[in-house]
């Protein structure tokens, strides 16, 4: 039976498509965006989260760890992540819930059981299911099976994606997707590589192909001050979107710092500690630049 790895299933979501939705977060992403607010979704395997502010220094985790990856230094409990085998013994003995394994393998039937439990909310609100991440397209067989199962149950489907995948993968799933939430970050390919780790050429080509085929698309642009909020990038973005056969609506998403604590709990370095969220006036100004290209913009 087809299975995949996810890191969360969020119920009653209202920001990931129309109506009340269940959002399934796939684990693993080929992009490494500096501003990523779901860093636990990057790796394609389970990871250990350690929230030091919850730790009561009981040392149960030291005794439980089979690889000797956990040590105490004064009032600090340290985890050597190179030694850690993410077997979860330390999580089981942590009564303070300072330790958590993020990422679990689930079958299509297991995920669908959780989705089906909220059907009444979808029917009342015009909602449905959103597949997000990470990057769902990076687990194509699992995603396809889930989309097919949703369509068999007449559920509205939304795919939240960076668009970074082969067209072969997208072509296989697109017929089961009612709405694409499609991320656009930077138009300049060199800058895109610098801040995300990958080229944007495949992303732009796939977006154009989906538009040519008449799919319903909502463009999402995360506004990261000092990285993609310059006028040149916004004008290039507007010109590209205006050139598409079917012009999609655009949603500007203001950068926020809600994910910073996750980096520390994962033992990861956050590369944009000095970046602050843009104000409402700044966001409206950027929306105005895009609207000059004739695209419909929401903030």
Secondary structure, 3 states (H helix, E strand, C coil): CCEEEEEEEEEEECCCCCCCEEEEEECCCCCCCCCCCCHHHCCCCCEEEECHHHCCCCCHHHHHCCCCCEEEECCEEEECCCCCCCCCHHHHCCCCCCEEEECEEEEHHHHHHHHHCCHHHHHHHCCEEEEECCCHHHHHHHHHHHHHHHHHCCCEEEEEECCCCCHHHHHHHHHHCCEEEEECCCCCHHHHHHHHCCCCHHHHHHHHHHHHCCCCEEEEEEECCCCCCCHHHHHHHHHHHHCCCCCCEEEEEECCCCCHHHHHHCCCCCCCCCCCCCCHHHHHHHHHHHHCCCCCEEC
